[in-house]
């Protein structure tokens, strides 16, 4: 029988508890878990309203209209960072607050917070755009810039804009530069650069030195245009500005024109002719400017074609990086590289583990396609998923330290926590969703789309669900009890070949990372 509880002060959410103790699985209705604090105490969930869930007390809080930050956005005290209507906010125990310092900017958003809640990172709308009347996507002006801020007793002291490159990989002004993940000590920040066309993203790593000064590296720049294709002078940049009707109207007439458009969209009439809202002189000038604009592209077709061909060839030979996550110690980040033609294909995922100081990397070519990196734990464990959020069946994957490839999270769970694996497979038969975990991997949360369930009647009042596995036993010799057979540890690989027999349990640590049968039990090392 389903039991509803109130989330915070707003009774918008229902939670179904499958267990009565803090060690058994939990299901939350109408929300999908996305982020978790490093100690596993707090879980932040998306839904029609953000939910903050305390794993220990089972208390839930609702934050209507808010969004969760992209990076490590949940602190140890339960603070969740994000935004509400383009203003940075803190969500904690049912309260939504936005320090006054954020109101002086036209748009802000928080993405990450240190575990001790002393430093935050995010983006703010470029102050240059405050009085800008044009289209920043067309006129070479960056839209959002990265920042960090220190906090004391919950108060934001000062917003500090981080240094960032003024040009993207093709030498144009980037569309956005962000700050999303932050290391536990607050001295390393990971973000992304979006190119001027808004098509590709590449990582950027910021470091704070001992003097409190910040610098950055762009470790993936060697993957862009590896064939050194020369891009001709950009004929698009020399084109006259595209004539826009509003520039030929008075402000009053422009507002009337917008009202007429809205009326037409609502079925109240035909689409208005912009010329009817201009003076005769301005209408004539507008028409002539449109002719001149079109003629430019006709007269420079060969240059435009040559530029487009070179640009396309650069894209096709470059590797670009999308989703990624920072190790809490700030020493590495993990991402997946894609060639232009590989997106949405079955090509094996190329996973890169970058050193944030040197930019050097380790490459893993996974057997799984479409991997998206979601979280990195302190010991190097990587959590990933395949699928597109709630629009597809989401499957979780895990890369254990020293392993040569990811394995399905369901397989990992079956080896380390078989009872929880059976529960998860029975309750959520279509996939684990996007997995978040505590840093010791003892608390795991995920979310799924119930619309893909084989029997929608299982959850008649919901379209999305979260689950929390609050007391897992992590993989590893130290955390798994292995019964001795006559005082001897007998170790076989999965092919049935004995690889070790010893009376000293410590020798098991010398085995290569992988899965073994130890005294009849399947163990992941």
C-alpha positions as CSV (number, residue, x, y, z in Angstrom):
1,X,0.0,0.0,0.0
2,X,1.4,3.4,-1.0
3,X,2.1,5.9,1.8
4,X,2.5,9.7,1.0
5,X,4.6,12.1,3.0
6,X,4.8,15.9,2.8
7,X,8.0,17.3,1.3
8,X,9.0,20.5,3.1
9,X,6.1,22.9,3.5
10,X,4.5,22.1,0.1
11,X,2.5,18.9,-0.3
12,X,3.3,18.4,-3.9
13,X,5.3,15.2,-3.6
14,X,4.7,11.6,-2.5
15,X,7.3,9.2,-1.4
16,X,6.9,5.4,-1.3
17,X,9.2,3.7,1.2
18,X,9.8,0.1,0.5
19,X,11.5,-0.4,3.8
20,X,11.4,0.8,7.4
21,X,15.1,1.0,8.2
22,X,17.9,3.2,6.9
23,X,19.7,0.2,5.4
24,X,17.0,-0.9,2.9
25,X,16.1,0.5,-0.5
26,X,13.9,3.6,-0.9
27,X,11.7,4.7,-3.8
28,X,10.7,8.4,-4.3
29,X,7.8,9.2,-6.6
30,X,7.8,12.0,-9.2
31,X,11.5,12.8,-8.9
32,X,14.7,11.4,-10.4
33,X,17.9,11.4,-8.4
34,X,20.7,13.4,-9.9
35,X,23.2,14.5,-7.3
36,X,24.4,13.2,-3.9
37,X,26.6,14.6,-1.2
38,X,30.0,13.0,-0.8
39,X,29.1,11.4,2.5
40,X,25.8,10.0,1.0
41,X,23.6,11.8,3.5
42,X,21.8,14.0,1.0
43,X,20.3,13.3,-2.4
44,X,19.1,16.0,-4.8
45,X,16.3,15.0,-7.3
46,X,14.8,16.6,-10.4
47,X,11.1,16.6,-11.1
48,X,8.3,19.0,-11.4
49,X,10.0,20.5,-8.3
50,X,13.4,19.9,-6.9
51,X,13.5,17.5,-4.0
52,X,16.2,17.3,-1.3
53,X,16.2,14.0,0.6
54,X,17.9,13.2,3.8
55,X,18.9,9.5,3.6
56,X,19.4,9.2,7.4
57,X,16.1,10.8,8.6
58,X,14.0,10.1,5.4
59,X,13.0,13.8,5.5
60,X,12.2,15.3,2.1
61,X,12.1,19.0,1.1
62,X,10.6,20.6,-2.0
63,X,12.1,23.5,-4.0
64,X,9.5,24.5,-6.7
65,X,10.8,25.9,-9.9
66,X,14.5,25.5,-9.1
67,X,17.2,23.7,-11.1
68,X,20.2,21.7,-9.7
69,X,23.7,22.8,-10.6
70,X,25.6,20.7,-13.2
71,X,28.6,19.8,-11.1
72,X,29.1,18.6,-7.5
73,X,26.1,20.6,-6.3
74,X,25.3,19.1,-2.9
75,X,27.3,20.0,0.3
76,X,27.7,17.9,3.5
77,X,25.2,20.1,5.4
78,X,22.5,19.5,2.8
79,X,22.9,22.7,0.8
80,X,22.0,22.3,-2.8
81,X,23.1,25.0,-5.3
82,X,21.4,25.9,-8.5
83,X,19.2,28.6,-10.0
84,X,15.6,29.9,-10.0
85,X,14.5,32.0,-12.9
86,X,18.1,32.9,-13.9
87,X,19.1,33.8,-10.4
88,X,21.6,31.8,-8.3
89,X,20.0,30.2,-5.3
90,X,20.8,28.0,-2.3
91,X,18.3,25.3,-1.3
92,X,18.5,23.9,2.2
93,X,16.0,22.2,4.5
94,X,13.0,23.6,2.7
95,X,14.3,27.2,2.3
96,X,15.3,28.9,-1.0
97,X,17.6,31.8,-0.6
98,X,19.5,34.1,-3.0
99,X,22.0,36.5,-1.5
100,X,21.6,40.1,-2.6
101,X,24.9,40.1,-4.3
102,X,23.4,38.0,-7.1
103,X,20.6,40.5,-7.8
104,X,23.1,43.0,-9.2
105,X,23.6,40.7,-12.2
106,X,21.1,40.1,-15.0
107,X,21.5,36.3,-14.8
108,X,23.4,33.9,-12.6
109,X,23.5,30.2,-11.9
110,X,25.4,28.0,-9.4
111,X,26.9,24.7,-10.5
112,X,29.2,23.4,-7.7
113,X,30.0,23.8,-4.0
114,X,32.8,22.5,-1.8
115,X,31.7,19.8,0.7
116,X,32.2,22.3,3.6
117,X,30.2,25.0,1.9
118,X,33.0,27.6,1.8
119,X,33.3,28.1,-2.0
120,X,30.9,28.0,-4.9
121,X,31.2,28.2,-8.7
122,X,28.9,29.1,-11.4
123,X,28.2,31.4,-14.4
124,X,26.9,34.9,-14.8
125,X,25.6,36.8,-17.8
126,X,28.4,38.9,-19.2
127,X,28.0,42.4,-17.8
128,X,28.9,43.8,-21.2
129,X,25.4,42.6,-22.3
130,X,23.5,44.7,-19.8
131,X,22.8,47.6,-22.1
132,X,23.5,45.6,-25.3
133,X,20.6,45.8,-27.8
134,X,21.8,43.3,-30.5
135,X,22.1,39.5,-30.8
136,X,25.1,38.3,-28.9
137,X,25.1,34.9,-30.7
138,X,25.7,36.8,-34.0
139,X,27.9,39.7,-33.0
140,X,30.9,38.1,-31.3
141,X,30.1,38.8,-27.7
142,X,30.4,36.1,-25.1
143,X,27.1,35.4,-23.3
144,X,28.1,33.9,-20.0
145,X,31.4,34.0,-18.0
146,X,32.7,31.8,-15.1
147,X,33.0,32.9,-11.5
148,X,33.7,31.6,-8.0
149,X,32.8,33.1,-4.7
150,X,33.9,32.4,-1.1
151,X,31.3,32.0,1.7
152,X,31.4,32.5,5.4
153,X,28.4,31.4,7.5
154,X,26.3,31.1,4.4
155,X,27.1,34.6,3.2
156,X,28.6,35.2,-0.2
157,X,31.5,37.6,0.2
158,X,32.4,38.6,-3.4
159,X,31.9,37.4,-6.9
160,X,35.2,36.8,-8.7
161,X,35.2,36.3,-12.4
162,X,37.7,33.6,-13.4
163,X,40.2,34.2,-16.3
164,X,39.1,32.6,-19.6
165,X,40.2,32.5,-23.2
166,X,38.9,35.3,-25.4
167,X,39.0,33.1,-28.5
168,X,37.6,29.6,-29.3
169,X,39.4,26.9,-31.2
170,X,38.8,28.7,-34.5
171,X,39.9,32.1,-33.3
172,X,36.4,33.5,-32.7
173,X,34.8,34.8,-29.5
174,X,33.4,31.7,-27.6
175,X,29.7,31.7,-27.0
176,X,29.9,30.6,-23.3
177,X,32.6,29.8,-20.7
178,X,31.5,28.1,-17.6
179,X,32.6,26.8,-14.1
180,X,30.9,23.6,-13.1
181,X,32.9,21.3,-10.9
182,X,35.1,22.3,-7.9
183,X,37.6,20.2,-6.0
184,X,37.1,19.6,-2.2
185,X,39.8,22.2,-1.3
186,X,38.3,24.7,-3.7
187,X,41.5,25.3,-5.6
188,X,40.7,23.4,-8.9
189,X,37.6,24.2,-11.0
190,X,36.4,22.4,-14.1
191,X,34.2,24.1,-16.7
192,X,33.6,24.2,-20.5
193,X,34.1,26.4,-23.5
194,X,31.3,26.5,-26.0
195,X,32.5,27.6,-29.5
196,X,31.1,30.7,-31.2
197,X,28.6,28.6,-33.2
198,X,27.3,26.8,-30.1
199,X,28.0,23.4,-31.6
200,X,30.9,22.0,-29.5
201,X,32.1,22.1,-26.0
202,X,35.6,21.6,-24.6
203,X,36.9,21.4,-21.0
204,X,38.7,24.2,-19.3
205,X,40.6,23.7,-16.0
206,X,41.2,26.6,-13.6
207,X,43.9,26.5,-10.9
208,X,44.5,28.7,-7.9
209,X,48.2,29.1,-6.9
210,X,49.7,29.7,-3.5
211,X,49.3,33.5,-4.0
212,X,45.6,33.2,-4.6
213,X,46.0,33.9,-8.3
214,X,44.1,32.0,-10.9
215,X,45.2,30.6,-14.3
216,X,43.7,28.0,-16.7
217,X,44.6,25.3,-19.1
218,X,42.7,23.9,-22.1
219,X,44.0,20.4,-22.1
220,X,42.1,19.2,-25.2
221,X,43.3,21.8,-27.7
222,X,45.7,19.3,-29.3
223,X,42.6,17.4,-30.5
224,X,41.3,20.3,-32.5
225,X,42.3,20.6,-36.2
226,X,45.1,18.0,-35.9
227,X,45.7,18.3,-39.7
228,X,46.4,22.0,-39.4
229,X,43.9,22.9,-42.0
230,X,44.2,26.6,-42.8
231,X,40.9,28.5,-42.5
232,X,40.5,31.3,-45.0
233,X,39.6,34.8,-44.0
234,X,36.0,34.7,-42.8
235,X,33.7,36.2,-45.4
236,X,30.8,36.0,-43.0
237,X,32.5,38.4,-40.7
238,X,32.8,41.0,-43.5
239,X,29.1,40.7,-44.5
240,X,26.9,43.7,-43.8
241,X,24.7,43.3,-40.7
242,X,21.4,41.5,-41.4
243,X,18.6,44.0,-41.6
244,X,16.2,43.6,-38.6
245,X,12.8,45.2,-38.8
246,X,13.0,46.6,-35.2
247,X,15.9,48.8,-36.2
248,X,13.6,50.6,-38.7
249,X,10.8,51.2,-36.3
250,X,10.2,53.6,-33.5
251,X,9.9,51.9,-30.1
252,X,6.2,52.5,-29.9
253,X,5.6,51.1,-33.4
254,X,7.8,48.1,-32.6
255,X,5.8,47.3,-29.5
256,X,2.6,47.5,-31.7
257,X,4.3,45.2,-34.2
258,X,5.1,42.6,-31.5
259,X,1.5,42.8,-30.2
260,X,0.2,42.2,-33.7
261,X,2.4,39.1,-34.0
262,X,1.2,37.8,-30.7
263,X,-2.4,38.4,-31.7
264,X,-1.8,36.5,-35.0
265,X,-0.3,33.6,-33.2
266,X,-3.3,33.4,-30.9
267,X,-5.6,33.2,-34.0
268,X,-6.7,36.8,-33.9
269,X,-5.7,37.8,-37.4
270,X,-3.1,37.4,-40.2
271,X,0.7,37.9,-39.7
272,X,1.5,41.6,-39.7
273,X,3.7,43.1,-42.4
274,X,6.7,44.9,-40.8
275,X,6.7,47.6,-43.5
276,X,3.3,48.8,-42.2
277,X,5.0,49.8,-38.9
278,X,7.8,51.9,-40.6
279,X,7.8,55.4,-42.0
280,X,7.9,55.4,-45.8
281,X,11.5,56.5,-45.7
282,X,12.5,53.7,-43.3
283,X,10.5,51.1,-45.2
284,X,12.4,52.1,-48.4
285,X,15.8,51.9,-46.6
286,X,14.9,48.6,-45.1
287,X,14.1,47.1,-48.5
288,X,17.3,48.4,-50.0
289,X,19.4,47.1,-47.1
290,X,17.8,43.7,-47.6
291,X,18.8,43.7,-51.3
292,X,22.3,44.8,-50.4
293,X,22.6,42.0,-47.8
294,X,21.4,39.4,-50.3
295,X,23.7,40.7,-53.0
296,X,26.7,40.3,-50.7
297,X,26.2,36.6,-50.5
298,X,25.6,36.3,-54.2
299,X,28.8,38.2,-55.0
300,X,31.0,36.3,-52.5
301,X,29.6,32.8,-53.0
302,X,33.0,31.3,-54.0
303,X,34.7,32.7,-50.9
304,X,31.8,31.6,-48.7
305,X,31.9,28.1,-50.2
306,X,35.7,27.8,-49.6
307,X,35.4,28.9,-46.1
308,X,32.5,26.5,-45.3
309,X,34.4,23.6,-46.9
310,X,37.5,24.3,-44.8
311,X,35.5,24.8,-41.6
312,X,33.6,21.5,-42.3
313,X,36.8,19.6,-42.8
314,X,38.3,21.0,-39.5
315,X,35.1,19.8,-37.7
316,X,35.3,16.3,-39.3
317,X,38.9,15.8,-38.3
318,X,38.6,17.2,-34.7
319,X,37.7,15.4,-31.5
320,X,35.4,17.3,-29.2
321,X,34.5,16.6,-25.6
322,X,31.1,16.9,-23.9
323,X,30.1,15.5,-20.6
324,X,32.8,15.2,-17.9
325,X,33.4,15.1,-14.2
326,X,36.2,16.2,-11.8
327,X,37.9,14.0,-9.2
328,X,37.2,15.4,-5.7
329,X,41.0,15.8,-5.2
330,X,41.2,18.0,-8.3
331,X,44.0,15.9,-9.8
332,X,42.1,14.3,-12.7
333,X,38.9,14.7,-14.7
334,X,37.3,12.2,-17.0
335,X,35.5,12.8,-20.3
336,X,34.5,11.2,-23.6
337,X,35.9,12.3,-27.0
338,X,33.8,12.2,-30.1
339,X,34.6,12.8,-33.8
340,X,32.1,15.0,-35.7
341,X,30.7,12.0,-37.6
342,X,30.6,9.6,-34.6
343,X,27.9,11.3,-32.6
344,X,24.7,9.2,-32.4
345,X,26.5,6.1,-33.8
346,X,27.5,2.8,-32.4
347,X,31.2,3.7,-32.4
348,X,33.1,2.6,-29.2
349,X,33.3,5.3,-26.6
350,X,36.8,6.9,-26.3
351,X,37.2,7.7,-22.6
352,X,40.0,10.1,-21.5
353,X,41.3,10.5,-18.0
354,X,43.2,13.8,-17.9
355,X,45.7,15.1,-15.4
356,X,44.5,18.6,-14.6
357,X,48.0,19.9,-13.9
358,X,49.9,18.6,-17.0
359,X,47.1,18.0,-19.5
360,X,48.5,14.5,-20.1
361,X,45.9,11.7,-20.4
362,X,45.1,8.0,-20.3
363,X,42.8,6.8,-23.1
364,X,40.4,3.9,-22.7
365,X,38.5,2.6,-25.8
366,X,35.4,1.1,-24.3
367,X,33.4,-1.7,-25.8
368,X,30.3,0.4,-25.0
369,X,29.1,3.2,-27.3
370,X,27.4,6.4,-26.2
371,X,28.9,6.6,-22.7
372,X,28.4,9.9,-20.9
373,X,30.6,10.6,-17.8
374,X,28.7,11.6,-14.7
375,X,30.8,11.3,-11.6
376,X,34.4,10.5,-10.5
377,X,35.1,9.3,-6.9
378,X,38.2,10.0,-4.9
379,X,39.7,6.5,-5.6
380,X,39.3,7.0,-9.3
381,X,36.1,5.0,-9.8
382,X,34.1,6.5,-12.7
383,X,30.3,6.4,-13.1
384,X,28.7,6.8,-16.5
385,X,25.5,6.2,-18.3
386,X,24.0,5.7,-21.8
387,X,20.7,7.1,-23.0
388,X,19.2,10.6,-23.0
389,X,17.8,11.4,-19.5
390,X,14.1,10.6,-19.3
391,X,13.7,10.3,-23.1
392,X,15.3,6.9,-23.3
393,X,16.1,3.9,-21.2
394,X,19.1,4.8,-19.1
395,X,21.7,2.3,-18.3
396,X,24.5,2.8,-15.7
397,X,28.1,1.8,-16.0
398,X,31.1,1.8,-13.7
399,X,34.9,1.9,-14.2
400,X,36.7,0.5,-11.2
401,X,40.2,1.7,-10.3
402,X,42.8,0.0,-12.5
403,X,40.2,-1.7,-14.7
404,X,40.6,-1.7,-18.5
405,X,36.9,-1.0,-19.3
406,X,33.6,-0.1,-17.8
407,X,31.1,-2.8,-16.7
408,X,27.3,-2.5,-16.4
409,X,26.4,-1.2,-13.0
410,X,23.9,-4.1,-12.7
411,X,26.8,-6.6,-13.0
412,X,28.9,-4.8,-10.5
413,X,25.9,-4.7,-8.0
414,X,25.3,-8.4,-8.6
415,X,28.8,-9.2,-7.6
416,X,29.0,-7.0,-4.5
417,X,25.4,-6.7,-3.3
418,X,23.3,-9.5,-4.8
419,X,20.2,-8.8,-2.7
420,X,20.1,-5.1,-3.7
421,X,20.8,-6.1,-7.3
422,X,17.8,-8.4,-7.3
423,X,15.6,-5.7,-5.7
424,X,16.7,-3.1,-8.3
425,X,16.2,-5.5,-11.2
426,X,12.7,-6.4,-10.0
427,X,11.6,-2.8,-9.2
428,X,13.3,-1.1,-12.1
429,X,13.6,-3.6,-14.9
430,X,14.5,-1.1,-17.6
431,X,17.7,0.3,-16.2
432,X,19.4,2.0,-13.3
433,X,19.1,5.5,-14.7
434,X,21.9,8.1,-14.1
435,X,23.8,6.9,-11.1
436,X,25.2,9.1,-8.4
437,X,27.1,7.8,-5.4
438,X,28.7,8.7,-2.1
439,X,32.5,8.9,-2.3
440,X,32.9,5.5,-0.7
441,X,30.2,4.0,-3.0
442,X,28.1,2.8,0.0
443,X,25.1,5.0,-1.0
444,X,23.8,5.0,-4.6
445,X,20.9,6.9,-6.1
446,X,19.4,6.9,-9.6
447,X,16.3,7.8,-11.5
448,X,14.3,6.3,-14.3
449,X,11.3,7.0,-16.6
450,X,8.4,4.8,-15.7
451,X,6.8,5.4,-19.1
452,X,9.2,2.7,-20.3
453,X,8.2,0.2,-17.7
454,X,6.8,-3.1,-19.1
455,X,3.9,-2.8,-16.6
456,X,2.9,0.9,-16.1
457,X,0.4,-0.3,-13.5
458,X,3.3,-0.8,-11.1
459,X,3.5,2.9,-10.6
460,X,0.1,4.4,-11.6
461,X,0.6,7.8,-10.1
462,X,4.0,8.7,-11.5
463,X,6.0,9.1,-14.6
464,X,9.5,9.3,-13.1
465,X,11.0,7.6,-10.0
466,X,14.1,7.7,-7.9
467,X,15.6,4.9,-5.9
468,X,18.2,5.1,-3.1
469,X,20.3,2.2,-2.0
470,X,21.5,3.5,1.3
471,X,23.9,0.8,2.7
472,X,25.9,-0.9,0.0
473,X,29.0,-3.0,0.5
474,X,31.7,-1.6,-1.8
475,X,33.9,-3.8,-3.9
476,X,37.3,-4.7,-2.6
477,X,39.0,-7.2,-0.3
478,X,38.7,-5.0,2.7
479,X,34.9,-4.7,2.5
480,X,33.9,-8.2,1.4
481,X,34.0,-11.1,3.8
482,X,35.6,-14.2,2.1
483,X,35.2,-17.5,3.9
484,X,38.5,-19.4,4.1
485,X,38.6,-23.0,2.8
486,X,40.8,-24.9,5.2
487,X,42.8,-21.7,5.9
488,X,43.5,-21.2,2.2
489,X,42.3,-18.6,-0.3
490,X,41.8,-20.3,-3.7
491,X,41.5,-17.8,-6.6
492,X,40.2,-18.5,-10.1
493,X,39.7,-16.2,-13.0
494,X,36.4,-16.2,-14.9
495,X,37.8,-18.8,-17.3
496,X,38.1,-21.3,-14.4
497,X,41.9,-21.1,-14.3
498,X,43.5,-21.0,-10.8
499,X,45.6,-17.9,-10.6
500,X,46.5,-17.9,-6.9
501,X,46.4,-20.1,-3.8
502,X,47.6,-18.6,-0.5
503,X,47.1,-18.5,3.2
504,X,47.9,-14.8,3.3
505,X,44.9,-12.7,2.6
506,X,47.1,-9.7,1.9
507,X,48.4,-11.4,-1.2
508,X,45.0,-10.9,-2.8
509,X,45.8,-7.2,-3.1
510,X,48.6,-8.0,-5.6
511,X,46.2,-9.4,-8.1
512,X,45.4,-7.4,-11.2
513,X,42.2,-5.5,-11.1
514,X,39.2,-7.6,-12.3
515,X,36.7,-10.2,-11.3
516,X,37.7,-13.4,-9.7
517,X,36.1,-16.5,-8.0
518,X,37.6,-16.6,-4.5
519,X,36.6,-19.6,-2.5
520,X,33.5,-20.0,-4.6
521,X,32.4,-16.4,-4.4
522,X,32.5,-13.9,-7.3
523,X,34.5,-10.9,-6.2
524,X,35.5,-7.6,-8.0
525,X,38.9,-6.4,-7.0
